[in-house]
Amino acid sequence: MKALLISDTECSALWDYYSPGRLDGVDLILSCGDLSAKYLTFLVTMANVPLLYVHGNHDHRYEQEPPEGCECIEDRLVTVNGLRILGLGGSAWYSGGPYQYTERQMSRRIQRLAFALWRAKGVDIVVTHAPMQGFGSGDDYAHRGFDCFAQLLDRWKPRYLIHGHVHMTYNPNCPRIFQREDTTIINAYERYLLEL
């Protein structure tokens, strides 16, 4: 099974210069936020596979124009093709905008999902916008990660944590992939194809 991971910047090859068949073999699309609703609608139409998304810190426009044919998994645990996928969008609070959370607020969101996680016997993929602190997080205040993601990973041991928010262009030397115990952490900036 192949999952297309996307975040933050529309990929020209999949948007401006799309050619038929370019998404062949993709079974699932996971969006980590801050992408145009029209872009997500286009991708789900061309690929004809489930597209799950969480909100980025700039996705307030989804309120008026949500991506069509896509499923928001914000604060939800869903199962697709046998994979248990959890969504926790938004970034760390830095200016008071929508989809910005304090560490305490994000921790409470995770706590509210405890029963669903217990009932599903865990989670395979956690989709976030912000990274985990210290694993692909930025140096500036707006792009720091969440410490509470560590507790989520320690308790439920997902195979993957997929995030966006930190553009690979901010620091070209920053690795896209980190390994933390049982969990592979991947920055989905622009696009990344994951073989599951």
HUBELTA-V69038 format. One record per pair of residues at least 12 apart in sequence whose C-alpha atoms are under 8 Angstrom apart, sorted by sequence separation. I is the first residue (numbers start at 1). J is the second residue. D is the distance in whole Angstrom. If there is no record, write none. Layout:
# HUBELTA-V69038
i=I j=J d=D
i=I j=J d=D
This chain:
# HUBELTA-V69038
i=74 j=86 d=8
i=75 j=87 d=5
i=76 j=88 d=8
i=133 j=145 d=4
i=176 j=188 d=8
i=73 j=86 d=7
i=74 j=87 d=5
i=75 j=88 d=6
i=130 j=143 d=7
i=131 j=144 d=8
i=132 j=145 d=5
i=133 j=146 d=5
i=73 j=87 d=5
i=74 j=88 d=5
i=75 j=89 d=8
i=130 j=144 d=8
i=131 j=145 d=5
i=132 j=146 d=5
i=133 j=147 d=5
i=29 j=44 d=8
i=73 j=88 d=8
i=74 j=89 d=6
i=130 j=145 d=6
i=131 j=146 d=7
i=132 j=147 d=6
i=130 j=146 d=7
i=132 j=148 d=8
i=133 j=149 d=8
i=53 j=70 d=7
i=132 j=149 d=6
i=51 j=69 d=8
i=52 j=70 d=6
i=53 j=71 d=6
i=54 j=72 d=6
i=132 j=150 d=7
i=51 j=70 d=5
i=52 j=71 d=5
i=53 j=72 d=5
i=54 j=73 d=6
i=55 j=74 d=7
i=29 j=49 d=7
i=31 j=51 d=7
i=33 j=53 d=7
i=50 j=70 d=7
i=51 j=71 d=6
i=52 j=72 d=6
i=53 j=73 d=6
i=54 j=74 d=5
i=26 j=47 d=7
i=28 j=49 d=6
i=29 j=50 d=6
i=30 j=51 d=6
i=31 j=52 d=6
i=32 j=53 d=6
i=33 j=54 d=6
i=34 j=55 d=7
i=35 j=56 d=8
i=50 j=71 d=8
i=52 j=73 d=6
i=53 j=74 d=8
i=166 j=187 d=8
i=168 j=189 d=6
i=4 j=26 d=6
i=27 j=49 d=6
i=28 j=50 d=5
i=29 j=51 d=5
i=30 j=52 d=5
i=31 j=53 d=5
i=32 j=54 d=6
i=33 j=55 d=5
i=34 j=56 d=5
i=143 j=165 d=7
i=161 j=183 d=7
i=163 j=185 d=8
i=167 j=189 d=6
i=2 j=25 d=7
i=3 j=26 d=6
i=4 j=27 d=8
i=6 j=29 d=8
i=23 j=46 d=7
i=24 j=47 d=7
i=26 j=49 d=8
i=27 j=50 d=7
i=28 j=51 d=6
i=29 j=52 d=6
i=30 j=53 d=6
i=31 j=54 d=6
i=32 j=55 d=7
i=33 j=56 d=4
i=34 j=57 d=7
i=143 j=166 d=6
i=159 j=182 d=6
i=160 j=183 d=5
i=161 j=184 d=6
i=162 j=185 d=6
i=163 j=186 d=6
i=164 j=187 d=5
i=166 j=189 d=7
i=2 j=26 d=5
i=3 j=27 d=6
i=4 j=28 d=6
i=5 j=29 d=6
i=6 j=30 d=6
i=7 j=31 d=6
i=8 j=32 d=8
i=15 j=39 d=7
i=23 j=47 d=6
i=32 j=56 d=7
i=33 j=57 d=8
i=34 j=58 d=6
i=35 j=59 d=7
i=45 j=69 d=8
i=158 j=182 d=7
i=159 j=183 d=5
i=160 j=184 d=5
i=161 j=185 d=5
i=162 j=186 d=5
i=163 j=187 d=5
i=164 j=188 d=5
i=165 j=189 d=8
i=1 j=26 d=7
i=2 j=27 d=5
i=3 j=28 d=5
i=4 j=29 d=5
i=5 j=30 d=5
i=6 j=31 d=5
i=7 j=32 d=5
i=8 j=33 d=6
i=9 j=34 d=7
i=10 j=35 d=7
i=34 j=59 d=6
i=37 j=62 d=7
i=44 j=69 d=7
i=157 j=182 d=6
i=158 j=183 d=6
i=159 j=184 d=6
i=160 j=185 d=6
i=161 j=186 d=6
i=162 j=187 d=6
i=163 j=188 d=6
i=164 j=189 d=5
i=1 j=27 d=6
i=2 j=28 d=7
i=3 j=29 d=5
i=4 j=30 d=6
i=5 j=31 d=6
i=6 j=32 d=6
i=7 j=33 d=5
i=8 j=34 d=5
i=9 j=35 d=6
i=10 j=36 d=8
i=20 j=46 d=8
i=33 j=59 d=7
i=41 j=67 d=5
i=44 j=70 d=7
i=157 j=183 d=6
i=160 j=186 d=7
i=162 j=188 d=6
i=3 j=30 d=7
i=5 j=32 d=8
i=6 j=33 d=8
i=7 j=34 d=6
i=8 j=35 d=5
i=15 j=42 d=8
i=40 j=67 d=6
i=41 j=68 d=5
i=7 j=35 d=6
i=37 j=65 d=7
i=40 j=68 d=8
i=41 j=69 d=6
i=138 j=166 d=6
i=10 j=39 d=7
i=14 j=43 d=8
i=37 j=66 d=6
i=38 j=67 d=6
i=41 j=70 d=7
i=137 j=166 d=7
i=37 j=67 d=4
i=40 j=70 d=7
i=136 j=166 d=7
i=153 j=183 d=7
i=37 j=68 d=8
i=126 j=158 d=7
i=131 j=163 d=5
i=54 j=87 d=6
i=56 j=89 d=6
i=57 j=90 d=5
i=123 j=156 d=7
i=124 j=157 d=8
i=125 j=158 d=6
i=128 j=161 d=7
i=129 j=162 d=8
i=130 j=163 d=6
i=131 j=164 d=7
i=53 j=87 d=8
i=54 j=88 d=6
i=55 j=89 d=5
i=56 j=90 d=5
i=57 j=91 d=6
i=75 j=109 d=7
i=122 j=156 d=5
i=123 j=157 d=8
i=124 j=158 d=5
i=125 j=159 d=6
i=126 j=160 d=6
i=127 j=161 d=6
i=128 j=162 d=6
i=129 j=163 d=5
i=130 j=164 d=6
i=131 j=165 d=7
i=54 j=89 d=5
i=55 j=90 d=6
i=56 j=91 d=7
i=75 j=110 d=8
i=122 j=157 d=8
i=123 j=158 d=5
i=124 j=159 d=5
i=125 j=160 d=5
i=126 j=161 d=5
i=127 j=162 d=5
i=128 j=163 d=5
i=129 j=164 d=5
i=130 j=165 d=5
i=131 j=166 d=8
i=54 j=90 d=8
i=77 j=113 d=8
i=84 j=120 d=8
i=122 j=158 d=7
i=123 j=159 d=8
i=124 j=160 d=7
i=125 j=161 d=6
i=126 j=162 d=6
i=127 j=163 d=6
i=128 j=164 d=7
i=129 j=165 d=6
i=130 j=166 d=8
i=76 j=113 d=7
i=86 j=123 d=7
i=125 j=162 d=7
i=60 j=98 d=7
i=75 j=113 d=7
i=84 j=122 d=8
i=85 j=123 d=6
i=88 j=126 d=8
i=89 j=127 d=7
i=90 j=128 d=7
i=91 j=129 d=6
i=92 j=130 d=7
i=136 j=174 d=7
i=60 j=99 d=8
i=77 j=116 d=7
i=84 j=123 d=5
i=85 j=124 d=6
i=86 j=125 d=6
i=87 j=126 d=6
i=88 j=127 d=6
i=89 j=128 d=5
i=90 j=129 d=5
i=91 j=130 d=5
i=117 j=156 d=8
i=136 j=175 d=7
i=57 j=97 d=7
i=58 j=98 d=8
i=59 j=99 d=8
i=77 j=117 d=7
i=83 j=123 d=8
i=84 j=124 d=5
i=85 j=125 d=5
i=86 j=126 d=5
i=87 j=127 d=5
i=88 j=128 d=5
i=89 j=129 d=5
i=90 j=130 d=6
i=106 j=146 d=8
i=136 j=176 d=7
i=57 j=98 d=7
i=58 j=99 d=8
i=83 j=124 d=6
i=84 j=125 d=6
i=85 j=126 d=6
i=86 j=127 d=6
i=87 j=128 d=6
i=88 j=129 d=7
i=89 j=130 d=7
i=107 j=148 d=6
i=57 j=99 d=5
i=83 j=125 d=7
i=85 j=127 d=7
i=106 j=148 d=7
i=107 j=149 d=8
i=110 j=152 d=7
i=136 j=178 d=8
i=56 j=99 d=7
i=57 j=100 d=6
i=103 j=146 d=6
i=135 j=178 d=7
i=55 j=99 d=7
i=103 j=147 d=7
i=103 j=148 d=7
i=77 j=123 d=8
i=94 j=141 d=7
i=8 j=56 d=8
i=94 j=142 d=5
i=93 j=142 d=7
i=92 j=142 d=7
i=135 j=185 d=7
i=91 j=142 d=8
i=92 j=143 d=7
i=136 j=187 d=7
i=91 j=143 d=8
i=92 j=144 d=7
i=92 j=145 d=7
i=91 j=145 d=8
i=92 j=146 d=7
i=33 j=89 d=7
i=131 j=187 d=8
i=32 j=89 d=7
i=57 j=129 d=8
i=54 j=127 d=7
i=56 j=129 d=5
i=53 j=127 d=8
i=54 j=128 d=7
i=55 j=129 d=7
i=56 j=130 d=8
i=91 j=165 d=8
i=54 j=129 d=7
i=32 j=127 d=6
i=31 j=127 d=8
i=32 j=128 d=6
i=33 j=129 d=6
i=30 j=127 d=8
i=32 j=129 d=5
i=56 j=165 d=7
i=32 j=162 d=7
i=32 j=163 d=6
i=33 j=164 d=7
i=34 j=165 d=8
i=32 j=164 d=5
i=33 j=165 d=8
i=32 j=165 d=8
i=7 j=163 d=8
i=8 j=164 d=7
i=32 j=188 d=7
i=5 j=162 d=8
i=7 j=164 d=5
i=8 j=165 d=6
i=6 j=164 d=8
i=7 j=165 d=7
i=8 j=167 d=7
i=11 j=190 d=6
i=9 j=189 d=7
i=10 j=190 d=6
i=11 j=191 d=7
i=7 j=188 d=5
i=8 j=189 d=6
i=9 j=190 d=5
i=6 j=188 d=5
i=7 j=189 d=5
i=8 j=190 d=6
i=5 j=188 d=5
i=6 j=189 d=6
i=7 j=190 d=5
i=5 j=189 d=8
i=6 j=190 d=5
i=7 j=191 d=7
i=6 j=191 d=4
i=5 j=191 d=5
i=6 j=192 d=7
i=4 j=191 d=7
i=5 j=192 d=5
i=4 j=192 d=6
i=5 j=193 d=6
i=4 j=193 d=5
i=5 j=194 d=7
i=3 j=193 d=6
i=4 j=194 d=6
i=2 j=193 d=7
i=3 j=194 d=5
i=2 j=194 d=6
i=3 j=195 d=6
i=2 j=195 d=5
i=3 j=196 d=7
i=1 j=195 d=6
i=2 j=196 d=6
i=1 j=196 d=5
